[in-house]
Amino acid sequence: MMTGVFPQYRNHGLGRWLKAAMLDKVLKERPQVLFVRTGNADSNAAMLKINTELGFKPYRAECLWQVEVQKVMEYLQKKETSHA
């Protein structure tokens, strides 16, 4: 999980090699496996390209949200003052 390549080593095929080596290991150690799932952010074009080239197809989509704590605090403060 969380495969990454330092910027200075990108575009040398290391991510592709690492992913392929991991898949090779899994399939050799567990020949009964019928499906392999992987995941990455839609914003990670490099890994999306590798996964597509390896034959992975979209299976499930997920949406994660985040908010700055300060924004939540401001919102809650406004709610408190509007009910006072």
PyMOL Python script that loads the backbone (N, CA, C, O; Angstrom):
from pymol import cmd

cmd.read_pdbstr("""\
ATOM      1  N   MET A   1       0.837  -1.181   0.000  1.00  0.00           N
ATOM      2  CA  MET A   1       0.000   0.000   0.000  1.00  0.00           C
ATOM      3  C   MET A   1       0.877   1.237   0.000  1.00  0.00           C
ATOM      4  O   MET A   1       1.971   1.250   0.564  1.00  0.00           O
ATOM      5  N   MET A   2       0.375   2.265  -0.640  1.00  0.00           N
ATOM      6  CA  MET A   2       1.046   3.560  -0.681  1.00  0.00           C
ATOM      7  C   MET A   2       2.399   3.502  -1.408  1.00  0.00           C
ATOM      8  O   MET A   2       3.416   3.953  -0.882  1.00  0.00           O
ATOM      9  N   THR A   3       2.392   2.951  -2.604  1.00  0.00           N
ATOM     10  CA  THR A   3       3.595   2.906  -3.428  1.00  0.00           C
ATOM     11  C   THR A   3       3.949   4.317  -3.865  1.00  0.00           C
ATOM     12  O   THR A   3       3.072   5.093  -4.245  1.00  0.00           O
ATOM     13  N   GLY A   4       5.204   4.644  -3.815  1.00  0.00           N
ATOM     14  CA  GLY A   4       5.633   5.963  -4.257  1.00  0.00           C
ATOM     15  C   GLY A   4       7.058   5.936  -4.764  1.00  0.00           C
ATOM     16  O   GLY A   4       7.850   5.073  -4.385  1.00  0.00           O
ATOM     17  N   VAL A   5       7.376   6.883  -5.622  1.00  0.00           N
ATOM     18  CA  VAL A   5       8.726   7.020  -6.161  1.00  0.00           C
ATOM     19  C   VAL A   5       9.144   8.473  -5.970  1.00  0.00           C
ATOM     20  O   VAL A   5       8.406   9.390  -6.331  1.00  0.00           O
ATOM     21  N   PHE A   6      10.313   8.675  -5.411  1.00  0.00           N
ATOM     22  CA  PHE A   6      10.820  10.034  -5.227  1.00  0.00           C
ATOM     23  C   PHE A   6      10.898  10.750  -6.580  1.00  0.00           C
ATOM     24  O   PHE A   6      11.226  10.131  -7.593  1.00  0.00           O
ATOM     25  N   PRO A   7      10.599  12.040  -6.594  1.00  0.00           N
ATOM     26  CA  PRO A   7      10.567  12.784  -7.858  1.00  0.00           C
ATOM     27  C   PRO A   7      11.818  12.615  -8.724  1.00  0.00           C
ATOM     28  O   PRO A   7      11.714  12.504  -9.946  1.00  0.00           O
ATOM     29  N   GLN A   8      12.977  12.596  -8.112  1.00  0.00           N
ATOM     30  CA  GLN A   8      14.214  12.512  -8.897  1.00  0.00           C
ATOM     31  C   GLN A   8      14.393  11.156  -9.588  1.00  0.00           C
ATOM     32  O   GLN A   8      15.247  11.019 -10.465  1.00  0.00           O
ATOM     33  N   TYR A   9      13.592  10.150  -9.198  1.00  0.00           N
ATOM     34  CA  TYR A   9      13.704   8.820  -9.801  1.00  0.00           C
ATOM     35  C   TYR A   9      12.508   8.466 -10.683  1.00  0.00           C
ATOM     36  O   TYR A   9      12.411   7.341 -11.174  1.00  0.00           O
ATOM     37  N   ARG A  10      11.604   9.414 -10.883  1.00  0.00           N
ATOM     38  CA  ARG A  10      10.410   9.157 -11.692  1.00  0.00           C
ATOM     39  C   ARG A  10      10.764   9.071 -13.174  1.00  0.00           C
ATOM     40  O   ARG A  10      11.818   9.530 -13.612  1.00  0.00           O
ATOM     41  N   ASN A  11       9.854   8.471 -13.924  1.00  0.00           N
ATOM     42  CA  ASN A  11       9.996   8.301 -15.379  1.00  0.00           C
ATOM     43  C   ASN A  11      11.126   7.354 -15.770  1.00  0.00           C
ATOM     44  O   ASN A  11      11.690   7.461 -16.859  1.00  0.00           O
ATOM     45  N   HIS A  12      11.448   6.432 -14.877  1.00  0.00           N
ATOM     46  CA  HIS A  12      12.435   5.393 -15.171  1.00  0.00           C
ATOM     47  C   HIS A  12      11.802   4.010 -15.119  1.00  0.00           C
ATOM     48  O   HIS A  12      12.497   3.005 -15.265  1.00  0.00           O
ATOM     49  N   GLY A  13      10.488   3.951 -14.913  1.00  0.00           N
ATOM     50  CA  GLY A  13       9.787   2.675 -14.878  1.00  0.00           C
ATOM     51  C   GLY A  13       9.826   1.964 -13.535  1.00  0.00           C
ATOM     52  O   GLY A  13       9.453   0.794 -13.447  1.00  0.00           O
ATOM     53  N   LEU A  14      10.273   2.651 -12.484  1.00  0.00           N
ATOM     54  CA  LEU A  14      10.393   2.001 -11.174  1.00  0.00           C
ATOM     55  C   LEU A  14       9.029   1.643 -10.586  1.00  0.00           C
ATOM     56  O   LEU A  14       8.864   0.559 -10.027  1.00  0.00           O
ATOM     57  N   GLY A  15       8.064   2.529 -10.705  1.00  0.00           N
ATOM     58  CA  GLY A  15       6.725   2.245 -10.195  1.00  0.00           C
ATOM     59  C   GLY A  15       6.116   1.055 -10.918  1.00  0.00           C
ATOM     60  O   GLY A  15       5.518   0.183 -10.287  1.00  0.00           O
ATOM     61  N   ARG A  16       6.263   1.013 -12.234  1.00  0.00           N
ATOM     62  CA  ARG A  16       5.742  -0.090 -13.048  1.00  0.00           C
ATOM     63  C   ARG A  16       6.437  -1.401 -12.658  1.00  0.00           C
ATOM     64  O   ARG A  16       5.788  -2.433 -12.492  1.00  0.00           O
ATOM     65  N   TRP A  17       7.759  -1.344 -12.514  1.00  0.00           N
ATOM     66  CA  TRP A  17       8.518  -2.531 -12.135  1.00  0.00           C
ATOM     67  C   TRP A  17       8.073  -3.032 -10.762  1.00  0.00           C
ATOM     68  O   TRP A  17       7.857  -4.229 -10.573  1.00  0.00           O
ATOM     69  N   LEU A  18       7.938  -2.119  -9.810  1.00  0.00           N
ATOM     70  CA  LEU A  18       7.543  -2.497  -8.452  1.00  0.00           C
ATOM     71  C   LEU A  18       6.151  -3.122  -8.433  1.00  0.00           C
ATOM     72  O   LEU A  18       5.931  -4.133  -7.767  1.00  0.00           O
ATOM     73  N   LYS A  19       5.229  -2.530  -9.150  1.00  0.00           N
ATOM     74  CA  LYS A  19       3.862  -3.055  -9.220  1.00  0.00           C
ATOM     75  C   LYS A  19       3.863  -4.442  -9.870  1.00  0.00           C
ATOM     76  O   LYS A  19       3.217  -5.362  -9.369  1.00  0.00           O
ATOM     77  N   ALA A  20       4.575  -4.588 -10.964  1.00  0.00           N
ATOM     78  CA  ALA A  20       4.647  -5.880 -11.657  1.00  0.00           C
ATOM     79  C   ALA A  20       5.319  -6.937 -10.777  1.00  0.00           C
ATOM     80  O   ALA A  20       4.888  -8.090 -10.762  1.00  0.00           O
ATOM     81  N   ALA A  21       6.363  -6.557 -10.051  1.00  0.00           N
ATOM     82  CA  ALA A  21       7.050  -7.501  -9.164  1.00  0.00           C
ATOM     83  C   ALA A  21       6.119  -7.951  -8.040  1.00  0.00           C
ATOM     84  O   ALA A  21       6.117  -9.124  -7.668  1.00  0.00           O
ATOM     85  N   MET A  22       5.334  -7.030  -7.505  1.00  0.00           N
ATOM     86  CA  MET A  22       4.382  -7.370  -6.445  1.00  0.00           C
ATOM     87  C   MET A  22       3.322  -8.331  -6.975  1.00  0.00           C
ATOM     88  O   MET A  22       2.985  -9.313  -6.313  1.00  0.00           O
ATOM     89  N   LEU A  23       2.798  -8.049  -8.166  1.00  0.00           N
ATOM     90  CA  LEU A  23       1.785  -8.937  -8.764  1.00  0.00           C
ATOM     91  C   LEU A  23       2.366 -10.319  -9.036  1.00  0.00           C
ATOM     92  O   LEU A  23       1.705 -11.330  -8.800  1.00  0.00           O
ATOM     93  N   ASP A  24       3.592 -10.365  -9.529  1.00  0.00           N
ATOM     94  CA  ASP A  24       4.266 -11.638  -9.785  1.00  0.00           C
ATOM     95  C   ASP A  24       4.404 -12.440  -8.488  1.00  0.00           C
ATOM     96  O   ASP A  24       4.142 -13.643  -8.474  1.00  0.00           O
ATOM     97  N   LYS A  25       4.807 -11.789  -7.417  1.00  0.00           N
ATOM     98  CA  LYS A  25       4.958 -12.458  -6.119  1.00  0.00           C
ATOM     99  C   LYS A  25       3.622 -13.007  -5.624  1.00  0.00           C
ATOM    100  O   LYS A  25       3.533 -14.160  -5.202  1.00  0.00           O
ATOM    101  N   VAL A  26       2.586 -12.169  -5.681  1.00  0.00           N
ATOM    102  CA  VAL A  26       1.258 -12.602  -5.219  1.00  0.00           C
ATOM    103  C   VAL A  26       0.788 -13.820  -6.011  1.00  0.00           C
ATOM    104  O   VAL A  26       0.325 -14.799  -5.427  1.00  0.00           O
ATOM    105  N   LEU A  27       0.903 -13.764  -7.327  1.00  0.00           N
ATOM    106  CA  LEU A  27       0.390 -14.849  -8.162  1.00  0.00           C
ATOM    107  C   LEU A  27       1.201 -16.133  -8.022  1.00  0.00           C
ATOM    108  O   LEU A  27       0.647 -17.226  -8.146  1.00  0.00           O
ATOM    109  N   LYS A  28       2.499 -16.019  -7.766  1.00  0.00           N
ATOM    110  CA  LYS A  28       3.329 -17.219  -7.536  1.00  0.00           C
ATOM    111  C   LYS A  28       3.022 -17.845  -6.178  1.00  0.00           C
ATOM    112  O   LYS A  28       2.964 -19.068  -6.049  1.00  0.00           O
ATOM    113  N   GLU A  29       2.827 -16.999  -5.167  1.00  0.00           N
ATOM    114  CA  GLU A  29       2.579 -17.507  -3.820  1.00  0.00           C
ATOM    115  C   GLU A  29       1.132 -17.937  -3.610  1.00  0.00           C
ATOM    116  O   GLU A  29       0.851 -18.749  -2.729  1.00  0.00           O
ATOM    117  N   ARG A  30       0.227 -17.413  -4.396  1.00  0.00           N
ATOM    118  CA  ARG A  30      -1.200 -17.723  -4.249  1.00  0.00           C
ATOM    119  C   ARG A  30      -1.815 -17.987  -5.630  1.00  0.00           C
ATOM    120  O   ARG A  30      -2.577 -17.169  -6.145  1.00  0.00           O
ATOM    121  N   PRO A  31      -1.476 -19.136  -6.217  1.00  0.00           N
ATOM    122  CA  PRO A  31      -1.961 -19.436  -7.570  1.00  0.00           C
ATOM    123  C   PRO A  31      -3.483 -19.563  -7.665  1.00  0.00           C
ATOM    124  O   PRO A  31      -4.032 -19.529  -8.766  1.00  0.00           O
ATOM    125  N   GLN A  32      -4.162 -19.708  -6.548  1.00  0.00           N
ATOM    126  CA  GLN A  32      -5.618 -19.829  -6.557  1.00  0.00           C
ATOM    127  C   GLN A  32      -6.323 -18.480  -6.758  1.00  0.00           C
ATOM    128  O   GLN A  32      -7.531 -18.444  -6.990  1.00  0.00           O
ATOM    129  N   VAL A  33      -5.587 -17.392  -6.671  1.00  0.00           N
ATOM    130  CA  VAL A  33      -6.171 -16.057  -6.799  1.00  0.00           C
ATOM    131  C   VAL A  33      -6.764 -15.870  -8.198  1.00  0.00           C
ATOM    132  O   VAL A  33      -6.121 -16.162  -9.207  1.00  0.00           O
ATOM    133  N   LEU A  34      -7.995 -15.379  -8.234  1.00  0.00           N
ATOM    134  CA  LEU A  34      -8.674 -15.143  -9.504  1.00  0.00           C
ATOM    135  C   LEU A  34      -8.733 -13.660  -9.875  1.00  0.00           C
ATOM    136  O   LEU A  34      -8.772 -13.313 -11.055  1.00  0.00           O
ATOM    137  N   PHE A  35      -8.738 -12.793  -8.872  1.00  0.00           N
ATOM    138  CA  PHE A  35      -8.821 -11.355  -9.109  1.00  0.00           C
ATOM    139  C   PHE A  35      -7.829 -10.638  -8.207  1.00  0.00           C
ATOM    140  O   PHE A  35      -7.549 -11.082  -7.093  1.00  0.00           O
ATOM    141  N   VAL A  36      -7.307  -9.536  -8.696  1.00  0.00           N
ATOM    142  CA  VAL A  36      -6.438  -8.667  -7.904  1.00  0.00           C
ATOM    143  C   VAL A  36      -7.036  -7.276  -7.960  1.00  0.00           C
ATOM    144  O   VAL A  36      -7.342  -6.766  -9.038  1.00  0.00           O
ATOM    145  N   ARG A  37      -7.202  -6.665  -6.803  1.00  0.00           N
ATOM    146  CA  ARG A  37      -7.715  -5.302  -6.731  1.00  0.00           C
ATOM    147  C   ARG A  37      -6.589  -4.363  -6.332  1.00  0.00           C
ATOM    148  O   ARG A  37      -5.677  -4.735  -5.593  1.00  0.00           O
ATOM    149  N   THR A  38      -6.671  -3.166  -6.825  1.00  0.00           N
ATOM    150  CA  THR A  38      -5.722  -2.127  -6.459  1.00  0.00           C
ATOM    151  C   THR A  38      -6.478  -0.816  -6.398  1.00  0.00           C
ATOM    152  O   THR A  38      -7.636  -0.750  -6.807  1.00  0.00           O
ATOM    153  N   GLY A  39      -5.865   0.189  -5.911  1.00  0.00           N
ATOM    154  CA  GLY A  39      -6.541   1.468  -5.830  1.00  0.00           C
ATOM    155  C   GLY A  39      -5.558   2.614  -5.885  1.00  0.00           C
ATOM    156  O   GLY A  39      -4.399   2.481  -5.492  1.00  0.00           O
ATOM    157  N   ASN A  40      -6.027   3.721  -6.368  1.00  0.00           N
ATOM    158  CA  ASN A  40      -5.249   4.946  -6.331  1.00  0.00           C
ATOM    159  C   ASN A  40      -6.159   6.141  -6.585  1.00  0.00           C
ATOM    160  O   ASN A  40      -7.276   5.997  -7.082  1.00  0.00           O
ATOM    161  N   ALA A  41      -5.672   7.293  -6.243  1.00  0.00           N
ATOM    162  CA  ALA A  41      -6.442   8.527  -6.413  1.00  0.00           C
ATOM    163  C   ALA A  41      -6.596   8.854  -7.892  1.00  0.00           C
ATOM    164  O   ALA A  41      -5.701   8.586  -8.694  1.00  0.00           O
ATOM    165  N   ASP A  42      -7.727   9.429  -8.241  1.00  0.00           N
ATOM    166  CA  ASP A  42      -7.940   9.865  -9.625  1.00  0.00           C
ATOM    167  C   ASP A  42      -6.908  10.908 -10.052  1.00  0.00           C
ATOM    168  O   ASP A  42      -6.643  11.072 -11.243  1.00  0.00           O
ATOM    169  N   SER A  43      -6.339  11.598  -9.096  1.00  0.00           N
ATOM    170  CA  SER A  43      -5.358  12.635  -9.401  1.00  0.00           C
ATOM    171  C   SER A  43      -3.962  12.066  -9.673  1.00  0.00           C
ATOM    172  O   SER A  43      -3.072  12.804 -10.096  1.00  0.00           O
ATOM    173  N   ASN A  44      -3.759  10.778  -9.439  1.00  0.00           N
ATOM    174  CA  ASN A  44      -2.446  10.159  -9.636  1.00  0.00           C
ATOM    175  C   ASN A  44      -2.369   9.565 -11.039  1.00  0.00           C
ATOM    176  O   ASN A  44      -2.506   8.356 -11.228  1.00  0.00           O
ATOM    177  N   ALA A  45      -2.147  10.435 -12.012  1.00  0.00           N
ATOM    178  CA  ALA A  45      -2.138  10.020 -13.419  1.00  0.00           C
ATOM    179  C   ALA A  45      -1.085   8.958 -13.706  1.00  0.00           C
ATOM    180  O   ALA A  45      -1.325   8.052 -14.504  1.00  0.00           O
ATOM    181  N   ALA A  46       0.069   9.055 -13.071  1.00  0.00           N
ATOM    182  CA  ALA A  46       1.144   8.092 -13.333  1.00  0.00           C
ATOM    183  C   ALA A  46       0.720   6.677 -12.941  1.00  0.00           C
ATOM    184  O   ALA A  46       0.920   5.736 -13.710  1.00  0.00           O
ATOM    185  N   MET A  47       0.139   6.521 -11.756  1.00  0.00           N
ATOM    186  CA  MET A  47      -0.270   5.181 -11.319  1.00  0.00           C
ATOM    187  C   MET A  47      -1.513   4.715 -12.069  1.00  0.00           C
ATOM    188  O   MET A  47      -1.661   3.519 -12.322  1.00  0.00           O
ATOM    189  N   LEU A  48      -2.400   5.623 -12.426  1.00  0.00           N
ATOM    190  CA  LEU A  48      -3.549   5.249 -13.252  1.00  0.00           C
ATOM    191  C   LEU A  48      -3.071   4.676 -14.582  1.00  0.00           C
ATOM    192  O   LEU A  48      -3.626   3.694 -15.075  1.00  0.00           O
ATOM    193  N   LYS A  49      -2.051   5.284 -15.155  1.00  0.00           N
ATOM    194  CA  LYS A  49      -1.488   4.810 -16.424  1.00  0.00           C
ATOM    195  C   LYS A  49      -0.898   3.413 -16.258  1.00  0.00           C
ATOM    196  O   LYS A  49      -1.130   2.536 -17.091  1.00  0.00           O
ATOM    197  N   ILE A  50      -0.142   3.207 -15.195  1.00  0.00           N
ATOM    198  CA  ILE A  50       0.457   1.894 -14.926  1.00  0.00           C
ATOM    199  C   ILE A  50      -0.636   0.846 -14.750  1.00  0.00           C
ATOM    200  O   ILE A  50      -0.570  -0.231 -15.342  1.00  0.00           O
ATOM    201  N   ASN A  51      -1.641   1.161 -13.936  1.00  0.00           N
ATOM    202  CA  ASN A  51      -2.718   0.195 -13.698  1.00  0.00           C
ATOM    203  C   ASN A  51      -3.457  -0.141 -14.983  1.00  0.00           C
ATOM    204  O   ASN A  51      -3.803  -1.299 -15.217  1.00  0.00           O
ATOM    205  N   THR A  52      -3.699   0.860 -15.815  1.00  0.00           N
ATOM    206  CA  THR A  52      -4.375   0.621 -17.093  1.00  0.00           C
ATOM    207  C   THR A  52      -3.512  -0.260 -17.993  1.00  0.00           C
ATOM    208  O   THR A  52      -4.016  -1.197 -18.612  1.00  0.00           O
ATOM    209  N   GLU A  53      -2.224   0.035 -18.067  1.00  0.00           N
ATOM    210  CA  GLU A  53      -1.317  -0.758 -18.897  1.00  0.00           C
ATOM    211  C   GLU A  53      -1.227  -2.206 -18.419  1.00  0.00           C
ATOM    212  O   GLU A  53      -1.048  -3.119 -19.224  1.00  0.00           O
ATOM    213  N   LEU A  54      -1.351  -2.411 -17.115  1.00  0.00           N
ATOM    214  CA  LEU A  54      -1.306  -3.775 -16.563  1.00  0.00           C
ATOM    215  C   LEU A  54      -2.631  -4.510 -16.753  1.00  0.00           C
ATOM    216  O   LEU A  54      -2.718  -5.708 -16.484  1.00  0.00           O
ATOM    217  N   GLY A  55      -3.659  -3.805 -17.214  1.00  0.00           N
ATOM    218  CA  GLY A  55      -4.934  -4.447 -17.496  1.00  0.00           C
ATOM    219  C   GLY A  55      -6.013  -4.245 -16.451  1.00  0.00           C
ATOM    220  O   GLY A  55      -7.098  -4.815 -16.567  1.00  0.00           O
ATOM    221  N   PHE A  56      -5.732  -3.436 -15.419  1.00  0.00           N
ATOM    222  CA  PHE A  56      -6.748  -3.161 -14.408  1.00  0.00           C
ATOM    223  C   PHE A  56      -7.862  -2.325 -15.024  1.00  0.00           C
ATOM    224  O   PHE A  56      -7.618  -1.475 -15.880  1.00  0.00           O
ATOM    225  N   LYS A  57      -9.074  -2.578 -14.579  1.00  0.00           N
ATOM    226  CA  LYS A  57     -10.254  -1.834 -15.018  1.00  0.00           C
ATOM    227  C   LYS A  57     -10.931  -1.245 -13.777  1.00  0.00           C
ATOM    228  O   LYS A  57     -10.835  -1.811 -12.688  1.00  0.00           O
ATOM    229  N   PRO A  58     -11.617  -0.106 -13.946  1.00  0.00           N
ATOM    230  CA  PRO A  58     -12.333   0.462 -12.789  1.00  0.00           C
ATOM    231  C   PRO A  58     -13.300  -0.563 -12.206  1.00  0.00           C
ATOM    232  O   PRO A  58     -13.998  -1.264 -12.939  1.00  0.00           O
ATOM    233  N   TYR A  59     -13.330  -0.637 -10.886  1.00  0.00           N
ATOM    234  CA  TYR A  59     -14.172  -1.606 -10.182  1.00  0.00           C
ATOM    235  C   TYR A  59     -15.141  -0.906  -9.241  1.00  0.00           C
ATOM    236  O   TYR A  59     -16.329  -1.228  -9.206  1.00  0.00           O
ATOM    237  N   ARG A  60     -14.631   0.044  -8.487  1.00  0.00           N
ATOM    238  CA  ARG A  60     -15.449   0.762  -7.513  1.00  0.00           C
ATOM    239  C   ARG A  60     -14.874   2.173  -7.353  1.00  0.00           C
ATOM    240  O   ARG A  60     -13.658   2.361  -7.342  1.00  0.00           O
ATOM    241  N   ALA A  61     -15.749   3.139  -7.232  1.00  0.00           N
ATOM    242  CA  ALA A  61     -15.312   4.517  -7.024  1.00  0.00           C
ATOM    243  C   ALA A  61     -15.644   4.938  -5.597  1.00  0.00           C
ATOM    244  O   ALA A  61     -16.616   4.471  -5.003  1.00  0.00           O
ATOM    245  N   GLU A  62     -14.836   5.807  -5.077  1.00  0.00           N
ATOM    246  CA  GLU A  62     -14.983   6.276  -3.711  1.00  0.00           C
ATOM    247  C   GLU A  62     -14.696   7.765  -3.696  1.00  0.00           C
ATOM    248  O   GLU A  62     -13.845   8.243  -4.446  1.00  0.00           O
ATOM    249  N   CYS A  63     -15.379   8.482  -2.873  1.00  0.00           N
ATOM    250  CA  CYS A  63     -15.152   9.922  -2.767  1.00  0.00           C
ATOM    251  C   CYS A  63     -14.821  10.245  -1.314  1.00  0.00           C
ATOM    252  O   CYS A  63     -15.607   9.954  -0.412  1.00  0.00           O
ATOM    253  N   LEU A  64     -13.672  10.837  -1.094  1.00  0.00           N
ATOM    254  CA  LEU A  64     -13.254  11.239   0.244  1.00  0.00           C
ATOM    255  C   LEU A  64     -13.307  12.765   0.319  1.00  0.00           C
ATOM    256  O   LEU A  64     -12.916  13.457  -0.622  1.00  0.00           O
ATOM    257  N   TRP A  65     -13.787  13.269   1.427  1.00  0.00           N
ATOM    258  CA  TRP A  65     -13.897  14.708   1.627  1.00  0.00           C
ATOM    259  C   TRP A  65     -12.992  15.114   2.782  1.00  0.00           C
ATOM    260  O   TRP A  65     -12.731  14.326   3.691  1.00  0.00           O
ATOM    261  N   GLN A  66     -12.526  16.339   2.735  1.00  0.00           N
ATOM    262  CA  GLN A  66     -11.772  16.866   3.866  1.00  0.00           C
ATOM    263  C   GLN A  66     -12.122  18.329   4.046  1.00  0.00           C
ATOM    264  O   GLN A  66     -12.526  19.014   3.107  1.00  0.00           O
ATOM    265  N   VAL A  67     -11.958  18.785   5.261  1.00  0.00           N
ATOM    266  CA  VAL A  67     -12.227  20.180   5.584  1.00  0.00           C
ATOM    267  C   VAL A  67     -11.192  20.631   6.610  1.00  0.00           C
ATOM    268  O   VAL A  67     -10.740  19.849   7.446  1.00  0.00           O
ATOM    269  N   GLU A  68     -10.835  21.889   6.529  1.00  0.00           N
ATOM    270  CA  GLU A  68      -9.934  22.452   7.530  1.00  0.00           C
ATOM    271  C   GLU A  68     -10.704  22.609   8.833  1.00  0.00           C
ATOM    272  O   GLU A  68     -11.857  23.042   8.828  1.00  0.00           O
ATOM    273  N   VAL A  69     -10.078  22.261   9.940  1.00  0.00           N
ATOM    274  CA  VAL A  69     -10.732  22.355  11.245  1.00  0.00           C
ATOM    275  C   VAL A  69     -11.199  23.785  11.496  1.00  0.00           C
ATOM    276  O   VAL A  69     -12.267  23.990  12.072  1.00  0.00           O
ATOM    277  N   GLN A  70     -10.428  24.761  11.077  1.00  0.00           N
ATOM    278  CA  GLN A  70     -10.804  26.163  11.284  1.00  0.00           C
ATOM    279  C   GLN A  70     -12.147  26.470  10.628  1.00  0.00           C
ATOM    280  O   GLN A  70     -12.956  27.204  11.194  1.00  0.00           O
ATOM    281  N   LYS A  71     -12.393  25.920   9.448  1.00  0.00           N
ATOM    282  CA  LYS A  71     -13.675  26.136   8.760  1.00  0.00           C
ATOM    283  C   LYS A  71     -14.825  25.535   9.566  1.00  0.00           C
ATOM    284  O   LYS A  71     -15.902  26.127   9.646  1.00  0.00           O
ATOM    285  N   VAL A  72     -14.607  24.380  10.156  1.00  0.00           N
ATOM    286  CA  VAL A  72     -15.644  23.751  10.984  1.00  0.00           C
ATOM    287  C   VAL A  72     -15.917  24.615  12.206  1.00  0.00           C
ATOM    288  O   VAL A  72     -17.069  24.837  12.579  1.00  0.00           O
ATOM    289  N   MET A  73     -14.856  25.094  12.819  1.00  0.00           N
ATOM    290  CA  MET A  73     -15.018  25.938  14.007  1.00  0.00           C
ATOM    291  C   MET A  73     -15.798  27.213  13.668  1.00  0.00           C
ATOM    292  O   MET A  73     -16.657  27.640  14.440  1.00  0.00           O
ATOM    293  N   GLU A  74     -15.499  27.822  12.512  1.00  0.00           N
ATOM    294  CA  GLU A  74     -16.221  29.021  12.084  1.00  0.00           C
ATOM    295  C   GLU A  74     -17.699  28.707  11.857  1.00  0.00           C
ATOM    296  O   GLU A  74     -18.569  29.482  12.256  1.00  0.00           O
ATOM    297  N   TYR A  75     -17.975  27.599  11.233  1.00  0.00           N
ATOM    298  CA  TYR A  75     -19.357  27.189  10.974  1.00  0.00           C
ATOM    299  C   TYR A  75     -20.108  26.977  12.284  1.00  0.00           C
ATOM    300  O   TYR A  75     -21.223  27.471  12.451  1.00  0.00           O
ATOM    301  N   LEU A  76     -19.508  26.254  13.199  1.00  0.00           N
ATOM    302  CA  LEU A  76     -20.147  26.000  14.488  1.00  0.00           C
ATOM    303  C   LEU A  76     -20.367  27.279  15.270  1.00  0.00           C
ATOM    304  O   LEU A  76     -21.388  27.436  15.939  1.00  0.00           O
ATOM    305  N   GLN A  77     -19.420  28.187  15.189  1.00  0.00           N
ATOM    306  CA  GLN A  77     -19.554  29.469  15.874  1.00  0.00           C
ATOM    307  C   GLN A  77     -20.754  30.247  15.323  1.00  0.00           C
ATOM    308  O   GLN A  77     -21.514  30.846  16.084  1.00  0.00           O
ATOM    309  N   LYS A  78     -20.914  30.233  14.005  1.00  0.00           N
ATOM    310  CA  LYS A  78     -22.046  30.927  13.380  1.00  0.00           C
ATOM    311  C   LYS A  78     -23.363  30.284  13.814  1.00  0.00           C
ATOM    312  O   LYS A  78     -24.340  30.990  14.063  1.00  0.00           O
ATOM    313  N   LYS A  79     -23.399  28.967  13.904  1.00  0.00           N
ATOM    314  CA  LYS A  79     -24.617  28.263  14.315  1.00  0.00           C
ATOM    315  C   LYS A  79     -24.990  28.642  15.747  1.00  0.00           C
ATOM    316  O   LYS A  79     -26.162  28.862  16.054  1.00  0.00           O
ATOM    317  N   GLU A  80     -23.979  28.717  16.623  1.00  0.00           N
ATOM    318  CA  GLU A  80     -24.230  29.056  18.022  1.00  0.00           C
ATOM    319  C   GLU A  80     -24.781  30.472  18.152  1.00  0.00           C
ATOM    320  O   GLU A  80     -25.720  30.708  18.913  1.00  0.00           O
ATOM    321  N   THR A  81     -24.201  31.410  17.417  1.00  0.00           N
ATOM    322  CA  THR A  81     -24.662  32.793  17.530  1.00  0.00           C
ATOM    323  C   THR A  81     -26.031  33.011  16.877  1.00  0.00           C
ATOM    324  O   THR A  81     -26.764  33.915  17.278  1.00  0.00           O
ATOM    325  N   SER A  82     -26.381  32.205  15.889  1.00  0.00           N
ATOM    326  CA  SER A  82     -27.680  32.374  15.243  1.00  0.00           C
ATOM    327  C   SER A  82     -28.806  31.788  16.088  1.00  0.00           C
ATOM    328  O   SER A  82     -29.969  32.141  15.892  1.00  0.00           O
ATOM    329  N   HIS A  83     -28.475  30.886  17.037  1.00  0.00           N
ATOM    330  CA  HIS A  83     -29.479  30.299  17.920  1.00  0.00           C
ATOM    331  C   HIS A  83     -29.566  31.015  19.276  1.00  0.00           C
ATOM    332  O   HIS A  83     -30.420  30.686  20.100  1.00  0.00           O
ATOM    333  N   ALA A  84     -28.709  31.960  19.496  1.00  0.00           N
ATOM    334  CA  ALA A  84     -28.689  32.659  20.805  1.00  0.00           C
ATOM    335  C   ALA A  84     -29.729  33.738  20.905  1.00  0.00           C
ATOM    336  O   ALA A  84     -29.831  34.404  21.935  1.00  0.00           O
TER     337      ALA A  84
END
""", "prot")
cmd.dss("prot")
cmd.show_as("cartoon", "prot")
cmd.util.cbc("prot")
cmd.orient("prot")
